Amino acid sequence: MRKTTKLSATALLMAIGTLTSHLFYIPLGFAKIFPLQHVINVLSAVLLGPFYAVLCAFGTSLLRNLFGTGSILAFPGSMIGAFLAAFLYQKTKNMALTALGEVVGTGIIGAIIAYPFALLFLGKNVALFAFVPSFIMSSFGGALLGYIFLRVLIKRNGIENLRRLNS
């Protein structure tokens, strides 16, 4: 896939993530659970690769924060999840592992890294593992939806050409 095509697809996924962020989210304390970001992370991991998946996650988090529909905690979780998902897909071409990478990257690693973000930027003194349950719930639901969406598209040959180009 050409760089221009990947950049355009990244921008489109960022726009979808930003525009839908005010429609579907679950407030949980001072964090917002946003499962559609995880769907987008899985899609970008499979279609675009690690660099563009992380760029998409960063851009969506930045835009959501600028528009007031996100929190600073979106950065570490979404970016780490997108990278791990894309890295695993790149190495294995296994979509189940890709979805698992999103859950582990966001739900565990990203949640732990969110602790200093909450302390420094939000002034919230929480337990180190306080974000893990909510991040896992959000990332699991979104990664599962992304996995199902990709399986349906592949079954119907909807993205087969894109997958071949990204190989």
GUGUTI-642031 format. One record per residue (C-alpha): residue in one letter; residue number from 1; x negated, y negated, z. Coordinates in nm, 3 decimals. Layout:
// GUGUTI-642031
PT   fido   selum        xx        yy        zz
PT      A     NUM         X         Y         Z
...
This chain:
// GUGUTI-642031
PT   fido   selum        xx        yy        zz
PT      M       1     0.000     0.000     0.000
PT      R       2    -0.139    -0.340    -0.092
PT      K       3    -0.222    -0.597     0.177
PT      T       4     0.044    -0.835     0.047
PT      T       5     0.309    -0.565     0.074
PT      K       6     0.197    -0.469     0.425
PT      L       7     0.195    -0.832     0.535
PT      S       8     0.542    -0.887     0.390
PT      A       9     0.676    -0.575     0.561
PT      T      10     0.515    -0.689     0.887
PT      A      11     0.682    -1.029     0.858
PT      L      12     1.017    -0.865     0.785
PT      L      13     0.991    -0.635     1.089
PT      M      14     0.885    -0.932     1.305
PT      A      15     1.189    -1.126     1.185
PT      I      16     1.421    -0.834     1.261
PT      G      17     1.268    -0.795     1.606
PT      T      18     1.296    -1.165     1.680
PT      L      19     1.649    -1.209     1.549
PT      T      20     1.787    -0.905     1.728
PT      S      21     1.620    -0.988     2.060
PT      H      22     1.906    -1.209     2.174
PT      L      23     2.167    -0.953     2.070
PT      F      24     2.053    -0.641     2.251
PT      Y      25     1.842    -0.644     2.563
PT      I      26     1.884    -0.521     2.918
PT      P      27     1.776    -0.763     3.194
PT      L      28     1.593    -0.588     3.474
PT      G      29     1.464    -0.831     3.734
PT      F      30     1.234    -1.075     3.560
PT      A      31     1.163    -0.827     3.280
PT      K      32     1.381    -0.765     2.977
PT      I      33     1.413    -0.416     2.835
PT      F      34     1.420    -0.439     2.457
PT      P      35     1.449    -0.092     2.296
PT      L      36     1.462    -0.230     1.941
PT      Q      37     1.100    -0.343     1.973
PT      H      38     1.004     0.020     2.023
PT      V      39     1.203     0.125     1.716
PT      I      40     1.008    -0.138     1.521
PT      N      41     0.680    -0.020     1.672
PT      V      42     0.743     0.338     1.557
PT      L      43     0.847     0.221     1.210
PT      S      44     0.546    -0.006     1.170
PT      A      45     0.314     0.265     1.303
PT      V      46     0.426     0.508     1.032
PT      L      47     0.464     0.260     0.748
PT      L      48     0.185     0.009     0.808
PT      G      49    -0.093     0.152     1.023
PT      P      50    -0.261     0.030     1.343
PT      F      51    -0.367    -0.323     1.246
PT      Y      52    -0.031    -0.429     1.106
PT      A      53     0.164    -0.248     1.380
PT      V      54    -0.025    -0.444     1.647
PT      L      55     0.012    -0.764     1.444
PT      C      56     0.387    -0.702     1.422
PT      A      57     0.416    -0.636     1.796
PT      F      58     0.212    -0.946     1.880
PT      G      59     0.404    -1.167     1.638
PT      T      60     0.741    -1.047     1.760
PT      S      61     0.641    -1.096     2.125
PT      L      62     0.508    -1.443     2.047
PT      L      63     0.821    -1.550     1.860
PT      R      64     1.051    -1.406     2.126
PT      N      65     0.864    -1.601     2.393
PT      L      66     0.869    -1.922     2.189
PT      F      67     1.246    -1.888     2.138
PT      G      68     1.307    -1.799     2.503
PT      T      69     1.438    -1.448     2.444
PT      G      70     1.135    -1.259     2.572
PT      S      71     0.895    -1.251     2.862
PT      I      72     0.517    -1.257     2.886
PT      L      73     0.536    -0.887     2.976
PT      A      74     0.627    -0.808     2.615
PT      F      75     0.270    -0.863     2.499
PT      P      76     0.075    -0.585     2.672
PT      G      77     0.344    -0.319     2.644
PT      S      78     0.444    -0.365     2.284
PT      M      79     0.092    -0.412     2.149
PT      I      80    -0.060    -0.113     2.328
PT      G      81     0.238     0.105     2.237
PT      A      82     0.221     0.000     1.871
PT      F      83    -0.152     0.068     1.855
PT      L      84    -0.136     0.410     2.019
PT      A      85     0.162     0.515     1.806
PT      A      86    -0.008     0.403     1.484
PT      F      87    -0.340     0.557     1.583
PT      L      88    -0.178     0.893     1.657
PT      Y      89     0.018     0.884     1.332
PT      Q      90    -0.294     0.795     1.136
PT      K      91    -0.485     1.088     1.289
PT      T      92    -0.210     1.354     1.292
PT      K      93     0.072     1.244     1.054
PT      N      94     0.305     1.385     1.321
PT      M      95     0.603     1.158     1.390
PT      A      96     0.688     1.324     1.722
PT      L      97     0.337     1.242     1.847
PT      T      98     0.382     0.892     1.708
PT      A      99     0.697     0.843     1.918
PT      L     100     0.519     0.993     2.219
PT      G     101     0.229     0.753     2.164
PT      E     102     0.475     0.463     2.178
PT      V     103     0.617     0.591     2.509
PT      V     104     0.276     0.653     2.667
PT      G     105     0.124     0.333     2.529
PT      T     106     0.410     0.108     2.634
PT      G     107     0.571     0.301     2.917
PT      I     108     0.261     0.390     3.112
PT      I     109    -0.050     0.204     2.993
PT      G     110     0.133    -0.117     2.898
PT      A     111     0.334    -0.113     3.222
PT      I     112     0.019    -0.086     3.431
PT      I     113    -0.149    -0.364     3.234
PT      A     114     0.165    -0.578     3.280
PT      Y     115     0.088    -0.594     3.653
PT      P     116    -0.184    -0.861     3.627
PT      F     117     0.030    -1.051     3.372
PT      A     118     0.314    -1.066     3.623
PT      L     119     0.077    -1.175     3.896
PT      L     120    -0.109    -1.440     3.695
PT      F     121     0.160    -1.585     3.470
PT      L     122     0.484    -1.524     3.658
PT      G     123     0.356    -1.548     4.013
PT      K     124     0.533    -1.223     4.101
PT      N     125     0.356    -0.997     4.345
PT      V     126     0.490    -0.652     4.261
PT      A     127     0.360    -0.301     4.314
PT      L     128     0.110    -0.177     4.058
PT      F     129     0.348     0.085     3.915
PT      A     130     0.665    -0.127     3.948
PT      F     131     0.710    -0.167     3.572
PT      V     132     0.651     0.197     3.477
PT      P     133     1.013     0.324     3.517
PT      S     134     1.173     0.039     3.321
PT      F     135     0.903     0.038     3.051
PT      I     136     0.935     0.416     3.010
PT      M     137     1.316     0.397     2.984
PT      S     138     1.296     0.123     2.723
PT      S     139     1.017     0.278     2.519
PT      F     140     1.164     0.629     2.532
PT      G     141     1.503     0.513     2.406
PT      G     142     1.353     0.299     2.131
PT      A     143     1.093     0.556     2.025
PT      L     144     1.363     0.824     2.005
PT      L     145     1.582     0.600     1.789
PT      G     146     1.283     0.515     1.567
PT      Y     147     1.194     0.884     1.532
PT      I     148     1.553     0.975     1.439
PT      F     149     1.573     0.687     1.192
PT      L     150     1.250     0.796     1.021
PT      R     151     1.358     1.162     1.009
PT      V     152     1.685     1.065     0.840
PT      L     153     1.506     0.842     0.587
PT      I     154     1.251     1.111     0.509
PT      K     155     1.520     1.377     0.474
PT      R     156     1.690     1.156     0.218
PT      N     157     1.355     1.065     0.052
PT      G     158     1.415     0.702     0.147
PT      I     159     1.055     0.627     0.243
PT      E     160     0.865     0.916     0.089
PT      N     161     0.688     0.688    -0.160
PT      L     162     0.590     0.446     0.117
PT      R     163     0.447     0.730     0.326
PT      R     164     0.241     0.853     0.030
PT      L     165     0.104     0.506    -0.029
PT      N     166     0.007     0.471     0.338
PT      S     167    -0.172     0.809     0.351
